Amino acid sequence: MKDKTTAINTAGLLARLLLGGLFIYAGAVKVLAPAEEFAYAIETYKVTGPALALRAAYIIPWLELYAGLLLAAGVFTRFSAFLCGAMLVFFELLLAQAWLRGLPVTSCGCFGSGGSNSLPFEFLLNLFFLALAYPAFRHGLFFSADKGMGRERS
């Protein structure tokens, strides 16, 4: 029984680190680039105008970066995992509507303005990342700052 608990806790830790690292990387790449590049990627989804896209381009990368840092460190672990999962659901909805509408999205904006994969591939990849949110949320307290501080129900 102890081996099963250790395996589950280790899986939660790995999911937390992978998902946190993904958000750190995605946020950092966009923070270091001009916001206008990401704003253009947001505009290609045809759900907002240029002004709102630019505002989102200033906010989203920092939100991704901080959520990833908190999750990887295990600070407010459950909230951080939930926030990352919620952002992934939102990103999935954006990808799905663009895919269904046949929009010519050449860069999903996920990791900066560089080229990206097809929308169906990005959608499936995000499903994998979304699947990491559950074990990070449920079992991600192993070797976390929350557990070290005695906040095991964050």
Buried (B, 14 or more C-beta within 10 A) or exposed (E): EEEEEEEBBBBBBBBBBBBBBBBBBBBBBBBEBEBEBBBBBBBBBEBBEEEEBBBBBEEBBEBBBBBBBBBBBBBBBBBBBBBBBEBBEEBBEBBBBBBEEEBEBEBBBBBBBEEBEEBEEBBEBBEEBBBBBBBBBBBBBBBBBBBEEEBEEB
